[in-house]
Amino acid sequence: MLSIQNLNKSFGALAATCDISLELRPGEIHGVIGPNGAGKSTLIAQIAGTLRPDSGRVCFDGVDVTAQTPSARVALGLGRSFQITSLWFDLTVLENVLLGAQRTQGSAFRFWRPALDDAAAVQRARAALAYVQMEDRAGVPAKSLSYGEQKQLELALVLAGEPRMLLLDEPLAGVGTQEAEGLVRLIEKIRGDMGILLVEHDMGAMFRLADRISVLHQGRILRTGTVAEIQADEEVRRAYLGEDDDGIA
């Protein structure tokens, strides 16, 4: 589904990503972890198309998208959520999903009133809200939602664009324990329907969700393996996970 080949990006003397190669298989959750400054954000930006690599290739479903714009990648089926939510807070939950679907599908931007007159669009938006169990919140202003609900809504917004792969950039950041559990269950529900590249600092959630994990350290992939392999790897433990009894820093 996604193939990254020898990706490099430097900012002056700082090498943010160094010869990174990884693959995301259909229906897989591939986790990316690493300490702050390891290159995770730079990697995600290069995959999404908001940052052009100095060298290397990004291929999505067999198509070389290295030189393509973010909107072109979205049109091919690449969906992305952000660490900080990107919503229209003065609009309702349903209106957000309608406009989000237009944005993620590359449609011409329309104000929400004409969008509400589009029966097919409304049906897709309501289906996305039902999928994330927010259909009863359709008429609520986004600004009234808790932060965890805002994260849920952003996922509905992305899913309404009918992506075939998701980039999830720290979906649990800033979310309380109870709401984080709800988001983890939602990501588990999505798994299998599409491939997910997951960047997350919550190691408990990462170990629960990921099929494979790549560990970034100083811009390079230190190791890629299953959860068990990553937890048992002494070099990974020293570089990132620490030496706690449960293997979680």
PyMOL commands that set and color helices and strands:
alter all, ss='L'
color gray80, all
select helices_A, chain A and resi 40-48+70-76+93-104+112-116+119-131+135-137+142-144+147-159+177-190+203-209+227-232+234-241
alter helices_A, ss='H'
color red, helices_A
select strands_A, chain A and resi 2-11+14-24+29-33+55-60+63-64+78-81+165-169+195-199+212-217+220-225
alter strands_A, ss='S'
color yellow, strands_A
deselect
rebuild
show_as cartoon
